[in-house]
Amino acid sequence: MLHLLYEADQRSVGVEAVLEDQVLEPDAYTAAVLRGVEASRSKLDELIARLAQGWTLDRMPTMDRLVLEIAVFELRERPDVPTAVILNEAVELANQYSTDDSGRFVNGVLAAAATEVRPET
């Protein structure tokens, strides 16, 4: 999922163009999340920017921003996915694909987002 969102970002095209270019059709969950992230990006980015104290979206590594967009979307729109799973997967992706400090950064922003978006968990 992350690599498809990254491709769309780097090519400056919409998610639909990237989905159409895939040899194998992505699963329904992946397609739905990608479309959802794209459709609600301004709201996602607004929340991320507010919670990422001292960081603007432009200063963030691209992978951190994309991981955060996916995770915040899932926190907001996918109550069927446990909060701990979303946070764990996001931190693992940040650790694997971004900077040495990205895992901690993503975890901090998402912990604050989870408290705000899913206060009952």
N, C-alpha and C positions, 0 to 999 in steps of 0.2 A: 504494500500500500504506500509506504513512504517513498519508495523509489519512483512510483508513478506520479505522485504529487511533486516530487523533486524534478522529474522530467518536464512536467507542465510548467513549473516555475522557471526552469532554465531555458526552455524553448519559448517562453512567454506566450503559451497557448492555453486554451481552456482544457479542463479535465476530459471533456467529451472527445476532443481530438486525440488525446493520449490513449484513452480507452479504446477508441476505434482503431488505433494503430497496433494494438496488441495482437500477436499471433494467436495466443490462447485468451479467450474471454475471461476477464477477472471474475471472481465469484461475486455473488449479489451483495454480500456485506461490504466488500471492498468498494465496489462501484457506488453503493449508497453512501458510504462514509465520504468518499472523495467528492461526490456531487454535493453532499451536505456541507462539507468544508468550503467548497467553492461558493455555494449559495449564501453562506452565513459568515464569510471571511471577515467582513468589516466588524461584525459584532464580536467574533472570536478575537480578532486582533486588538480591539478596544479593551477587552478584558485582560488579555495577555499583557498589553502595554501598561495597564494600570497596576497589575500585580508584579511585574518585573521591575522592581524598584531599582532605579539607577540605570536602566537599560531601555533604549528605544528599539523599536522593531528593526530599524535600519542598522543598528549596531550589532544586533544578534547574528550569530552564524546562521546561515540559511537553514541548515538541518535542525538547529534548535527551534527556530520559528515554525518550521513545518511539523516537527514532532509535537510541539505545543498546540498547534492548530488542530491536529488530529485528536489529541488527547482531550482538549477542552471541548471539542465537538462531541466526543463520546461521553464525556461527563454530563454535558447538557442534554444530549438527545438520545442517548442509549442507556436508559436505566437498567436494561437487561444485562449490561456488562458491569461486573463489580468494580467499585472504585479502586481497590487494591490491584486488580488486574490491569486496569488502565494505567495507573501510576507506574507499576513495575515494568510493563512493556515499554512505556515511554522512556523511562530511565535507561533501560537496556539498549534501546535504539540510539539514544543520545550518546551513551558510552561507546557504542560500536561505531557510529558514523560521524561523530562530531569531535569536539575538542576534549581535552583531558578534564576540564572543569564542567563540561556540559551536563553530565549526569546529575551533579549536585544542583546546578542551576535549574534544570528542568524539574527536578524533584521539589525544589522550593516553590517554584511558580505553581506547579500543579497541586501541591499540598494546600496552598492558599486558595486556588481555584476550586478545589474539591470542598473546602470548608464553606465557601460562598455558594457554590452551585448545588451541592448535595449536603446540606447541613445535618441531615439526619443520619449520615453514615460516618 
